[in-house]
Amino acid sequence: MKSPGTRVGIGRRVSLATTGVVLSIAALTSCSEQTAEGGGSQADTVPAAGPLATSLDTAQGSWATVAMGHLGDPANTFWQLFFDPVGSGSWSDQIRGTAVATNGGVVMAADADGALLAGVRPFGFLTFSPLVRTADGGRSWSDAVLSGGLADQPASLATGPGGGVLGLVGGPSGARIVESGNGLGPWRTLETVRALAANVAARRCRLEAATAVSYLQASAVVGGRCRRSGVSPVFVRRSSGWELAGPQFPGLRGGRASVVSLRESGATLVALLSVTRDTGTDLVAAWTTAAKQWTCSPPLRLTAAEKLASVGPGTGAGLFALLDDASGRRRLAEIAPGAGWRTLPSPPAGSATVAFTGSGIDALTVNKTTLTVWALDHATSWTKAQTVHVDIQYGSSS
Amino acid sequence: MPGMSDGQGAGNPTVTSAFKVALVHQGLVVVLIVAVVGLCWNVLRAAQLRRAAAGEATEGASVWGLLPTEPAARRLLRVSFGLLWIFDGVLQGQLSMPLGLVPRGIDPAASTSASWVEHLVESVAAVWSYHPVSAAAATVWIQIGIGVWLLAAPRGSWSRLGGLVSLGWGLIVWVFGEAFGGVFAPGLTWLFGAPGAALFYCAAGVLVALPERDWASRRLGTRMLRLMGLFFVGMAVLQAWPGRGFWQGKAGTSSPGTLAGMVQQMAHTPQPRLVASLVAAFAGFDDAHGWAVNLFVVAALGTIGSTFLSARPAAVRAGVVAGVVLCLADWIFIEDLGFMGGVGTDPNSMIPMALLFIAGYVAVTRRPAVDGSAVVAISTASPPHQQWRERWRASPTYALRSIVALGAVGVTLLGAVPMAAAATDRHADPLLAEAVDGTPQATDTPAPAFALVDQSGRPVSLASLRGRTIGLTFLDPVCTSDCPLIAQEFREADGMLGSDARRVELLAIDANPAYLQPSFLAAFDRQEGLDGLSNWRYLTGPRAELEHLWAAYGCEVSYEPGGAMIDHSDIAYVIDARGRTRFILDADPGAGDAAMRSSFAVTLTNALKRALPSS
């Protein structure tokens, strides 16, 4: 058995031998270095990936998914799907359209037509994910079966131009990326995560797991988590195979990167990465149009107690990160391409997610069967805007 | 689906009623055995009296007199453990035993042990779970039989064989019923009966099975005491070991110490108020004085063990008295008398443990009145079979006891035979399914016609299946709980049908109004391993057609709010080859465990077989 010292030694030799290559790649894919901000942190607060609670904005309105019920008991935790039509300012629960127990969680993606595609994660004896799609704000639904269970990641489902759909399915040992070329099936396995990890590009980062999928101009993109520090695990599928696309940025040095979310906004790929090192965890947002040149944000430093409560799209190609300090208090930060992190007024304690709707920013808090919507007034304070009661059928999934 | 596990509580009336019936039926056999024993005794007694009148049996009852008296220590063990086995047998007759013993007795003991123990125990607990009534009734008679056997046969091979049977059954109880008495679990402590009551029954069985000559000297008693001494000292060390939580009460901490926590739990088991208050009082005392309580226990165990190891009569006597007091105190204040709560199977370890060291003490201090040479003289006076015959003919008591012992063997077999049969039957008793769902409702009405497509898109109609016997149910392809269980029950039934499966079609009709595409049915089949079953068809069709069929077959389907799955009736039909409904089964999979699944599969299989054409 090798000692840790031996392994470090090998790692250093490998690093030295590949320095030239890495520097070349870095020159191609690097972002300009930004200064860090925030307080101290510790490694074990790192989010492996984003939590499922999130929101997205479509041409027809905003969608949000949050967990309700008895959140400590998986059999009595039911994920809901709320919709706020454009111009309505009123959220309503549309989960009935899924017609399946949602204890495992709901993953959302929006297609170019503004339709919502939602996948229900496996729970209990159910091992595959039903997919439902609505193009009219939940009035009518179509459905399809996904050949596997969606992974427990907010970006495990993605839509692309031309009706393509990507899914990250299966468990840690048998995870794979599946794709439906046009519409919702038939599905083909694009790559198993094991095969991806064995790929020459992925071996440079020692890919541990896939955590997100997206499209970038019709090319499949996979985000993951690296065992090796200093490498960003974003892979783009080219005609020649999978390519490690970066981003590289100086703040990545010495840290282990994990892709928290991936999303295509227009022709831009938006990625959120967490970078973990002994001194703490940073969140870094990055944008690219061709997976060659990236624009990277300055790091958002998490405090020792903070963990990611929700992540989702902000304004335009921006994104938000909602942080939970373990006492219920929340910190909300938003970032836009080329800008720095902007801290917004702290949403009400216990906020599950926020939604950047066409008319403003809403924070959604949950208390068992009650959803409370808080609107951000004049970017200064949160005002209670709506209360939605959901009839939870406790015991129905036991 | 709501309702799972409903109806299968330990007090389920169907099961308890079946248990009572089984006990009564087997009790009648026991009465018959007693009658035969009485008859045999009468016949033999008459023969003895005739011989006495004819002057043949001049020595008569004196044959017993020529034998040395049974050693007092052996008699103590034989009689006391005989009574304990009978008491345990009576406890096994509690009505909550069939369904309560595994979840409330065996599983908790096994789940805290090492994983290999858990697996080992689970494999045998499954026999009980699959056949709760047979197993529970069998245990009653096995234990009563062993007890009577020990009491009735005081001497010779019969008696020693009784000891061996006691050892064998005790081992079964210790390993599978007590999960090795918690030896492989954390928190092992003398105070809660480690290393398990049944192990003391085993020890007593071994001692009774020893040749009588081993009881002729003090050596056996001394060894018994030394072993008990070592045991007590070992338990004292274990009790004193730091980091196991026995030195703390609750003072200064947010949670109770190990002992206080255990006693608090014990105080909550169903029991008479007086006992509960005693236990609760001790829990409170230990909360406040945990360190002192443990110090006392460690010192007491160590001291008692040391006196046993010394083997000096005066010290041993004091140790025995102290041991008895400590055991009784533990039995009352900590072990809660052991047999309360509805599924108590014995009075726990303190009484049998005390009996063992008392027997050791008696073996040291009260040796047999007739020495070993007399035993040798009698045993060599004539060949063994002649001795046996002479004793039998000459002594009324010997004859009676032998006959009663034979009857006890019969009672033991009355339990052992059904237990063995249950152990070899891999299919569960259909009673379990009936306990939750009731018995299948027999009928003879035309089945509603249907014309749908299966998981591959092929058309299937009731008319097209004419000539085949059909098992039909309604399943939601994206159900997370009951439907996969029901599907597995159908799959298991297919295996039970054997060659008859060729004449049977197993059908399910889609019961989710949202997911109607065959691709969902195929995904469900793959998930449940049904895609390889040639006679399995999962049917779907236009929503209107399905709604018509749900109504026609009495399957209520409704959307539920808040992210719950579709609610629908769990129901199954058996349709004969003429297209007539013959049986309606409530298909609620109840607890959803392997026993329940197998039980429903047996019920479904039986109904399908009854509906098959007689050809």
Interface residues (C-beta under 8 A of the other chain):
Chain A: M68 G69 F78 W79 Q80 D93 I95 R96 G97 T98 A99 V100 A101 T102 N103 V120 F123 G124 F125 L126 T127 F128 P130 V132 W141 D143 A144 V145 S147 G185 T369 V390 D391 I392 Q393 G395 S396 S397 S398
Chain B: M1 P2 M4 V478 C479 T480 S481 C483 P484 L485 N512 P513 A514 Y515 Q517 S519 F520 A523 Q527 Y559 E560 P561 G562 G563 A564 M565 I566 D567
